[in-house]
Amino acid sequence: MSREEDRLTAVPRPIVALAALVAVLLPGVRLAGQQPRFRSAVDVIAVDVQVVDKDGYPIAQLGPEAFEVSINGHRRKVVSAQFLRHSGTATRADAMLPADLRESPAAEGRTIVLAVDNGSFETGSASEAMMALKAFVARVEPNDRVGLFVFPTGVWIPPTTDRSTVTVRLDRTIGEKQAIRSRYNLSASEIVDITAQSTNPNSFLTMRNQPLDDATLAQMDPVRLVRSRECPGEADCMARIYAEGMSLAVQLEQQTQASLEGLENLLARLTAIPGRKAVLLVTAGVLVSDRPDGRPQIGETGRILGQIAARANAVVYTIQIDSQTPGYASASKRGIGSSDRGRERTMQASFLDQFSVSAGGNRMYVGVGGGEYAFDRVLREASAHYLLGVEPADEDRDGKARELRVKVARRGVTVRNRQWVLVPMRERS
């Protein structure tokens, strides 16, 4: 089988590749390999946490007693809690002060990596988002190192304090997604439903001679529903609709696969860069079926990528730009209804939610414009974080990825942390 044929078969191939990458990166390698490691009377591991208020400002002055940390569901002792500032406006109180009275940020700058899923934007639809991203770059601290990764083309600019190369490249990033061209004006949600026909008991494939009327059957079967809209009365139209839906599903799978492979590639690069990284992912969405029997399917890819992000010591914020809103190119000549639009937004966002939260950040949806307010929120949230010293139990020290949960004993705050941790085996003296 050729490489191209292999790419067209189905989405699960990235899952195998990701699983292999986890096997290489995780077993026997401590997750905190690039994090500070504490030495005291007891051996503790470093866990970084963000605690923010409703507007995204970090909450300062929390001691170790305010945090509750559990590993695989078992509570572990928090030995220390250090609040690290990266910006002169790290808290709401700082923001209220005149610039000359604000506390100076930490001398060592952050590593910030911009990740643009250029394959999720149709040509010409990414310009507003790129303008907002350039404004974001102009506002980060001068000593911050900023890198850029554009996929699926694989353009990579390593993190640097020189922003000129990054901004020039953003000007050239305009979107490269191939629009879906459908003779029957199929929407993404209809394509997903058509791919599930083999397990649909009401499908035209299995109900050729049912006594029900066409109107009733159309509500049960997406192929019949499309026929009633596009080609009523044509005997062989349903077979053509089904064939087109299955063909277009391959195109959707290729787009989803390109996004997943791009993220995999990025995280692999980040494992080689020391220290904590803040990743800002800008995308129009990653389509995943909301039906277990529909396509595209990605299995456990979200969980696996979250584990790799933990190994890379990366926190991921996602800005999702809705490229289907007015003003952007449309994937179909036929406008879809509000219920279908809402469903497709959910399918575009479900993976991003899972991955971003697993990687210690969150997803922010932008319905109109380039998302300036979302980028502002990221600047506030990423301006400071806590570094906790946590005492693991002996049972945690097996070099395997374990679930991590952090709670804070304070109302009205949001806690963000990576959901996976790997505790190294105890070093022999």
ROMIFI-957854 format. One record per atom (N, C-alpha, C): x, y, z; residue in one letter. Coordinates in pm, whole numbers, plus 50000, padded with zeros to 5 digits. Layout:
N
XYZA/...
//
This chain:
429
500854988050000M/500005000050000M/500885012450000M/500585021949915S/501385034149905S/501125043050026S/502015052850045R/501845062150158R/500555069950144R/500225073950019E/499005081649999E/497785073250029E/497805060449986E/496675051650016E/496535049550165E/497665048550232D/497625046850377D/496985058750446D/497285070850395R/496725082950454R/495225083850433R/494715077750326L/493305079250294L/492425068750361L/493005058850421T/492185047950475T/491325052550591T/491895058950693A/491105063250809A/491965071650900A/491305078050998V/492015086451094V/492845078751195V/492505066451233P/493215060051344P/494715059451333P/495335061551213R/496795060751204R/497525070051299R/497075082751318P/497755091251416P/497685085651557P/496615078151588I/496495072551721I/497615062751746I/497935054451645V/499025044951658V/500345052251674V/500535062651591A/501775070351599A/501915077151734A/500815082851784L/500855089551912L/501135079752024L/500515068152017A/500755058052120A/502225054052122A/502805052852002A/504225049551994A/505085060652053A/504685073152029L/505435084352081L/505355084852233L/504185081852288V/504035081352433V/504955070652490V/505005059052423A/505845048152470A/507305052252476A/507705060852381V/509085065552379V/509325076252485V/508345085452498L/508565097152583L/508295094652730L/507295086352760L/506845085452898L/507535074752982L/507555062052943P/508075051853034P/509505054453074P/509755054153204G/511095055153256G/511675069153254G/510915079053209V/511395092853205V/510495101353293V/511055108553385R/510205115953477R/509595128053410R/508325130253436L/507595141353376L/508215154653413L/508775155353531A/509345167953577A/510775169753530A/511145162853423G/512525163053376G/513015177053344G/512105186053301Q/512515199553270Q/511965209453372Q/511365204253478Q/510825212753583Q/511825213253698Q/511735223853781P/512575224053901P/512255212153989P/513255206254050R/513035195254141R/513495199354279R/512675197254379F/512935201854514F/513695191254593F/514595195854678R/515305187154770R/515105192454911R/514605183954998S/514425187955137S/514535175355221S/513935175555340A/513925163555423A/513195152355353A/512255156055267V/511565146155185V/511765149855039V/511635140054951D/511795142454807D/510435145954750D/510305157554686V/509025161954633V/509155164654484V/508005165154417I/507975168154275I/507335181754255I/507615187854139A/507085201054107A/505805199654026A/504785207054066V/503505207453994V/503155222053973V/502995226353847D/502625240353826D/501125241753805D/500565252253864V/499125254353871V/498835269153848V/497745271753777Q/497265285453763Q/495955286753839Q/495825297453918V/494605300453992V/494185314453952V/493035315753885V/492625328653832V/491205331853876V/490875345053874D/489515349153907D/488645348653781D/487425353653793K/486475352453682K/486905360153558K/487795369953574D/488265377753460D/489645373453412D/490185362753471G/491455357553426G/492675362953497G/492495371353600Y/493645376353674Y/494105365753774Y/495425363053781P/495925353353879P/495675357754023P/495395348054107I/495185350454250I/496505347954322I/496995357954393A/498275356854463A/498055353554611A/499145351554682Q/499185350054827Q/498415337754877Q/498515326954805L/497965314254854L/499115305654905L/498945300155025G/499955291555082G/499695276855046G/500605267955082P/500435253755048P/499185247555108P/498725253155221E/497525247655284E/496265250155202E/496325259455107A/495145262555025A/494945252454912A/495955244154885F/495885234954772F/495645220654818F/494835213654741E/494615199354762E/495005192054634E/495995183454642V/496515176354526V/496295161454543V/495795155154437S/495645140654440S/496275134554316S/496875122854334I/497485115254225I/496765101854217I/496145099254101N/495325087254084N/494275085954193N/493695097354231G/492595097354327G/493015097154472G/494315096954503H/494795096554642H/495465109854676H/495055115654786R/495555128854825R/497015128154865R/497765138254821R/499185139154852R/499485152554920R/500485152655004K/500825164655083K/501495175254996K/501015187755009V/501625199254941V/502605205655039V/503885205055009V/504925209755099V/505155224755085V/505055229954962S/505345244154939S/504525249254823S/504355262554818A/503635269054708A/504325282354679A/504935283354562Q/505655295554523Q/504905302354410Q/504605315254426F/503895323054325F/504925329854236F/504925326354108L/505915331454013L/505255341253918L/505755353553915R/505225363953827R/506035364253697R/505325366653587H/505995368053458H/505695381553393H/504855389553458S/504435402153399S/504195412253509S/504315425153473G/504055435753569G/502585437353602G/501695430453531T/500255430953561T/499765416953592T/500485410153680A/500175396153709A/498905394253789A/498455404353861T/497235403153940T/496345415253913T/495105414253959R/494185425653941R/494715438054013R/495305436154131A/495845447454205A/496985454054126A/497825445954064D/498915451553983D/498365459953868D/497315455053805A/496765461953689A/496215475653725A/495795477353850M/495225490153893M/496285500653924M/497555496353939L/498615505753974L/499165512853851L/499685525053867P/500395531553757P/501585522953714P/501975523953589A/503015515353534A/504315516153615A/504685528253665D/505965529653734D/505945524253876D/504755520353925L/504655514954061L/504405499854062L/504225493953945R/503965479653940R/505225471853974R/505005460454036E/506115451654068E/506745446453940E/508065446353934S/508745441753814S/508545426753796S/508425422353673P/508275407953648P/509575400553675P/509495387453676A/510685379353697A/511695382053586A/513005381253621A/514045384453525A/514075374453410A/513825361753441E/513865351553337E/512555351353260E/512625353053129G/511425353753049G/510785340153024G/509545340552977R/508815328352945R/509175323252806R/508835310852782T/508895305252647T/507465303852599T/507115311452495I/505755311352441I/505825306552297I/505045296452265V/505035290852130V/503655292652070V/503595299551957L/502355301351883L/502195289751786L/501055283151791A/500795271751702A/499565275051619A/499735275951488V/498635279751399V/498245267651314V/497025263151331D/496495252051250D/495975258051120D/496925260951030N/496585267850906N/495675259450816N/495745246350832G/494905237550753G/493455237350795G/493125243950907S/491735244550951S/491025256950898S/491785266450843F/491215278850789F/491165278050636F/490015281150580E/489965282250435E/490765294450390E/491265294150268T/492105304850218T/491425318450231T/492125327850295G/491605341250314G/490835343350442G/490585332650518S/489745334050638S/490545335850766S/491885335650758A/492705336250879A/493265350050908A/493015359850822S/493695372750833S/493395379950964S/492125380351007E/491795387251131E/492435380551251E/492445367451253A/493085360151363A/494575362951367A/495225363651250M/496655366251247M/496975380551293M/496105390051261M/496295403651310M/496215404051462M/495245397051519A/495115396551664A/496305389451727A/496825379251659L/497985372051711L/499235380851708L/499375389051605K/500495398451600K/500405408651713K/499205413351744A/499025422651855A/499385415851987A/499075403052000F/499445395452119F/500965395052133F/501665392152023V/503125391452027V/503725404852070V/503125415852024A/503645429052057A/503495432252205A/502595425252275R/502315428552415R/503005419452516R/503635408752473V/504325400252569V/505575407352619V/506115402752729E/507265409352790E/508485408752698E/509335419152699P/510495419652608P/511445407852623P/511545402352746N/512475391352767N/511835377552744N/510575377252701D/509945364552666D/510465359652531D/510635346652521R/511045340452395R/509795335452324R/509615339652199V/508415336152123V/508815327752002V/508135316251989G/508345307551873G/507065306051794G/507165300251676L/505985298551589L/506065285151518L/504935277951518F/504825265651441F/503535266351361F/503645265551228V/502485265951139V/502345252251075V/501195246051095F/501005232851036F/499695232750956F/499605224050856P/500405211850832P/501695213850752P/502005226050707T/503225227950627T/504485225750709T/504385227250842G/505535224450929G/506505235850943G/506105248150916V/506985259850935V/507325261151083V/508595261851117W/509035262051256W/510045273151278W/509725282351370I/510645292851413I/510895290451561I/512095286251600P/512385283551741P/512185296051827P/511835294351955P/511605305752044P/512805315152050P/512535328152035T/513575338252034T/512985351452083T/513845360352130T/513385373652170T/513245383052049T/513725378751933D/513565386551810D/512215383051749D/511275392551748R/509905389751705R/509695392051554R/510655397951485S/510425402251348S/510115390351256S/510855379551270T/510635367951183T/509255362051206T/508825361851332V/507505356351366V/506395364651303V/506485377851317T/505415386451265T/505365386051112T/506535385251046V/506545384150900V/505855371350856V/506135360550927R/505515347850889R/504005348050913R/503555354551018L/502125355651045L/501415363250933L/502095373050876D/501505380550764D/501255371550643D/502035360850632R/501925351850518R/500985340050546R/500445339450665T/499575328250703T/498135332250679T/497525326950574I/496195331550533I/495165320250530I/495595308050559G/494675296550553G/494945288150430G/494835274950445E/495105266050332E/494155254150326E/493035255050394K/492075244050393K/491335243450259K/491185231350209Q/490425229350087Q/488935228450121Q/488145237350064A/486715237450093A/486055224750039A/485035220250108I/484275208650063I/483355212849949I/483475206249837R/482615209049722R/481655197449705R/480385200149724S/479395189449726S/478295192249623S/478055182449536R/476985183749438R/475635185049507R/475505178349623Y/474225178249694Y/474245187349817Y/475215196449823N/475285206449931N/475265200050069N/476035189450085L/476085182450213L/476845190750316L/476295191650434S/476995198050546S/477865187750616S/478755192450701A/479635183250775A/478815173750862A/477775178950925S/476955170251011S/476225159650929S/475795163050808E/475155153050722E/476145142450677E/477375146450650I/478405136750611I/478665127050726I/478745132350848V/478945123750965V/477795113750976V/476565118550959D/475415109550971D/475385099050859D/475765103050739I/475775093650627I/476785082450652I/477935085750711T/478945075350737T/478475065350841T/477455068950917A/476935059851019A/475805050950966A/475575051150836Q/474455043750779Q/474535028650802Q/475725023250809S/475845008750821S/475255003450951S/475135011951053T/474545007651180T/473215014551207T/472705021651109N/471425028651125N/470285019251082N/469445014751175P/468375005351138P/467345011451045P/467335024851035N/466375031650949N/466995036250817N/468195031350788S/468905035450667S/468215030550541S/468355038150432F/467825033750303F/468495020750260F/469675017750317L/470385005550281L/469674993150334L/468904994850442T/468274983250507T/466754984050508T/466174995050461M/464714996850466M/464155000050327M/464564992650228R/464164995650090R/462654993750069R/462034984650142N/460624981250115N/459744983650237N/460064993550316Q/459274996350434Q/457975003550394Q/456885001050469P/455595007050435P/455455021650475P/456455027450539L/456355041250584L/456445050850466L/455815062650481D/455875072650375D/457235079550374D/457535086050261D/458845092350245D/459125103050350D/458125110850386A/458315121450484A/458755115650619A/458135104750659T/458505098350786T/459895092450777T/460205085650667L/461515079450650L/462615089950644L/462315101650585A/463325112250574A/463795116950709A/462935116450810Q/463325120750944Q/464225110451011Q/464215098150960M/465015087451018M/466345085550947M/466395089450821D/467535086150737D/468095098750672D/469365102350699P/469935114750641P/469985114550490P/470165102850429V/470215102150284V/468865105850224V/467795100250281R/466455103750233R/466145118550256R/466635123750368L/466385137850398L/467055146850295L/468265143650257V/468965151450154V/468245149950020V/467785137949986R/467075135949860R/465825144549853R/465085145449965S/463865153449964S/464155168249939S/465375172449967R/465765186349948R/466415188649812R/467245179149768E/468075181349651E/467535174849523E/466935163049532C/466555155949410C/465315147249434C/464205153049476P/463005145049503P/462515138049376P/462145125549394G/461575118149282G/462585110849196G/463885113449214E/464895106549134E/465215093149198E/465015082349125A/465115068849182A/466505065449231A/467535069149154D/468895065149192D/469655076049268D/468945086449310C/469605097749376C/470195093849512C/469485085349587M/469965081749721M/471325074849714M/471525066349618A/472815059449605A/473925069449576A/473625079449495R/474645089549462R/474965098249584R/473935101649660I/474155109549782I/475025101749881I/474705089249899Y/475475080849991Y/476935079949946Y/477145077649816A/478525076549765A/479285089549785A/478615100949761E/479295113749780E/479615116049928E/478675112750017G/478925114350160G/480125106350207G/480245093950162M/481375085550201M/482685090950144M/482615096350022S/483815102049962S/484265114650036S/483325123250069L/483665135650139L/484145132850282L/483695121750340A/484165118050474A/485675115850474A/486205110850364V/487655109150353V/488355122650360V/487765132850295Q/488355146250299Q/488305151850441Q/487195149750511L/487115154350650L/488155147250736L/488325134450713E/489305126850791E/490725131850764E/491015135150640Q/492345140450608Q/492595153650681Q/491585162250687Q/491745175050756Q/491965172950905Q/491185164050964T/491345161051107T/492715154951133T/493115145551049Q/494405138951065Q/495545148951056Q/495465158450964A/496525168450949A/496665176751076A/495535180251139S/495585188051263S/496235179951376S/495845167251388L/496395158851495L/497885156351474L/498285153851351E/499705151651324E/500515164251349E/499915175951318G/500605188451344G/500845190551493G/499835187651576L/500005188951720L/501015178951774L/500975166951722E/501955156751762E/503365161451732E/503565166851612N/504865171851570N/505335183151660N/504425192451690L/504775203651776L/505225198951914L/504425190251978L/504745185752113L/506055178052117L/506335170552011A/507615163452004A/508775173452002A/508615184351928R/509655194751924R/509835201152063R/508725203252132L/508805210252260L/509495202052368L/509495188852356T/510185180752456T/511685183352458T/512205188552348A/513645191252339A/514005205152390A/513005213352422I/513255226952470I/513105227052622I/514125231452695P/514065231052842P/513055241052899P/512555237953017G/511695247053089G/510235245953052G/509455254053121R/508005254353101R/507675262152973R/506735257052895K/506315263752772K/504825266952778K/504475278852734A/503065282452716A/502775281952567A/501825273452528V/501475271752388V/500145278552361V/500085286752257L/498845293152216L/498445287452081L/497455278752082L/496975272051960L/495835280251900L/495975283851774V/494945291351702V/494425282451591V/493115279751591T/492535270351498T/491085273951470T/490585269151357A/489165270651328A/488375258651377A/489065248751433G/488385237051488G/488945224151432G/488705213351505V/489105199951462V/487855191251467V/487355187451351L/486085180351344L/486235165751387L/485415161851483V/485365147951530V/483895144051540V/483565132251491S/482175127551492S/481615127251633S/480345131251646D/479665130151774D/478855117251783D/479035108551685R/478375095651685R/479435084651689R/479275074851776P/480305064351787P/480485056251659P/479475056551572D/479555048951447D/479785057951326D/480075070751350G/480315080051241G/481795083351225G/482115090751122R/483485094951094R/483535110151079R/484705116151116P/485975110551162P/485935106251309P/486695095951344Q/486895091451481Q/488365092551516Q/488665095851642I/490075097251682I/490425089151806I/489475081651860G/489775073051973G/490305080652094G/491445076252146E/492025081852269E/493075092652241E/493025098552122T/494075108052085T/494135120052180T/492985125052225G/492995136452316G/493735133452445G/493475121852502R/494155117952626R/495655116052602R/496005109552491I/497415106952461I/498175120052440I/497585129252364L/498245142152343L/498385149852474L/497415148652563G/497525155152693G/498705149752773G/498945136752763Q/500085130952832Q/501405135752772Q/501445136752640I/502665141552575I/502915156152610I/501855164252619A/502005178252659A/502595179052800A/502185169952887A/502745169853023A/504235166553019A/504595156752938R/506015153352926R/506815165052869R/506215172752779A/506895184252719A/506895196352810A/506255195352927N/506135206653020N/505495218552950N/504385215752881A/503685226052803A/502265227752853A/501855240252867V/500475243952898V/499865249352769V/498695244252731V/498125247652601V/496825255552617V/496825267652562Y/495605275552548Y/495175274952402Y/493875273352380T/493355272552244T/492385283952216T/492635291052107I/491705301252058I/491045295351934I/489755292451942Q/489035286851828Q/488255297951758Q/488645300751635I/488005311051554I/486935304451467I/485705308651478D/484625302851399D/484705308351257D/485285300551168S/485455305151030S/484195303450947S/483095298651007Q/481845297150933Q/480875308550959Q/481315318451038T/480455329851063T/480445338950941T/479465348150928P/479425357050812P/480735364550796P/481165365850673G/482435372550646G/483525362850611G/483335349850646Y/484315339750611Y/483765331250498Y/484665323950431A/484245315050323A/483355304050377A/482415299750297S/481495289150337S/481865276250269S/481745265150341A/482105252050286A/481025246750194A/479855252650194S/478765247750113S/477965259450059S/477385257849940K/476555268349884K/475235269749959K/474875259150031R/473605259450103R/473855263150249R/473135273150297G/473245276550437G/472595265750522G/473195262450637I/472625252250723I/471845258750836I/470935251250894G/470095256551000G/470855258551129G/470235265651223S/470895268951349S/471205256451430S/470325246451426S/470575234251504S/471775226651448S/471865225751313D/473025219251252D/474285227251279D/474205240551273R/475375248851300R/475865246751443R/474935246351537G/475325243951676G/475965230451694G/475405220451627R/475985207051637R/477385206651579R/477595213051464E/478905212951402E/479925220551487E/479495231151552R/480415238251642R/480845229051755R/479905221251806T/480245211851913T/481235201451865T/481015196151743M/481945186151689M/483325192251663M/483375204951624Q/484655211651600Q/485395214351731Q/484665215051841A/485265219451969A/485555208052066A/484915196452051S/484995186152155S/486415181552181S/487165178652077F/488565174552096F/489385185752157F/489185198052108L/489975209352158L/489735211552307L/488495209852351D/488195211052494D/488965200652573D/488865188152530Q/489525177352602Q/491035179252607Q/491605182352493F/493055183852486F/493555195752566F/492895207352550S/493365219452618S/493285218152769S/492185212852820V/492045211052965V/493055200953015V/493245190052941S/494215179952980S/495625185652985S/495905195552898A/497225201652892A/497345214052981A/496395215953072G/496525226453172G/496005240053133G/495385241253014G/494835254052972G/493345253152954G/492815260052854N/491395259152821N/491175263852678N/489975261452628R/489605265752493R/488705278052503R/488975287952419M/488145299952412M/487575301252272M/486275302652263Y/485595303252135Y/485425317752091Y/485725320451965V/485565333851908V/484555332751795V/483385338751813G/482335337851714G/482425348251605G/482985359951638V/483065370951542V/484425377751559V/485075380951447G/486325388451452G/487525379551474G/488645385851511G/489895378651526G/490195373651664G/489355377151762G/489535371751897G/490435379751988G/490475393051971E/491355401152055E/491095399152204E/489825398252242Y/489505396652385Y/490015383352438Y/489995372952354A/490495359852396A/492005360252416A/492725367052326F/494175368352342F/494505376452467F/493695386652497D/493895394452620D/493745385452742D/492755376552738R/492535367452851R/493745358352871R/494295353352763V/495485344852774V/496635352552836V/496835365052795L/497905373252853L/497745374553004L/496515376653049R/496285377953194R/496545364853266R/495965354053214E/496095341253284E/497535336453288E/498275338853180A/499645333853171A/500665343153237A/500205353653303S/501135363253363S/501735358353494S/501215347453549A/501775342053674A/501255327853693A/501975320053772H/501485306753810H/502145302553941H/501575292454003Y/502135286754125Y/502985274654091Y/504085273054162L/504885260954154L/504765253954289L/504095242654289L/503865235154413L/504915224254431L/505355222454554G/506185210954589G/505285200454651G/505125189154584V/504185178754627V/504955166054663V/504595160254776E/505255148154823E/504515135754771E/505095128154680P/504415116354629P/504555104554724P/503695094754708A/503805082354784A/504695072654708A/505205062654777D/506065052854712D/505345045954597D/504035043954612E/503275037054507E/503195045354378E/503435058554389D/503405067054270D/504675065854187D/505745060754249R/507075061154187R/507305048954099R/506555048353990D/506735037153899D/507015041653756D/507205054753737G/507525059853604G/506395059553505G/505145057553552K/503985056953462K/503155069753475K/502445073053368A/501575084853369A/500415082353465A/500175091853553R/499095090653650R/498235103253645R/496955101653679E/496035112853676E/496315122453790E/496335135353759L/496625145753857L/495435155053871L/495035157853994R/493955167354020R/494405177154127R/494045189954106V/494385200554201V/493125208554233V/492865210554361K/491755218854405K/492295229954494K/491535241054502V/491915252354586V/490745255654677V/491055257454804A/490025260354903A/489685275254900A/489075279454792R/488675293454778R/487565294354676R/486535301954707R/485395303154616R/485685313054504R/484995310854392G/485045320454283G/486335320554204G/487125309954211V/488365309454133V/488335297354040V/489155298153936T/489325287053842T/490745281753855T/490865268753865V/492165262253879V/492495255053749V/493685257453696R/494125250753574R/495445243553602R/495485230953566N/496715223053580N/496675211553480N/497835206953440R/497875195253353R/497315183353428R/496605174853358Q/495885163953423Q/496665151053432Q/497935151653395W/498785139753402W/500115143153466W/500635133853542V/501935135653605V/502655122253602V/503965122753589L/504785110753593L/505815112553703L/505745104253803V/506635105253916V/507825095953893V/509045101153896P/510215092753869P/510445082553980P/511065071753941M/511465062154043M/512505068554132M/512525064454259R/513465070354355R/514895067454312R/515705077754314E/517095076154275E/517855068354382E/518675059154336R/519485051254430R/520715058954472R/521025058254597S/522205065554646S/523475057654618S/
//
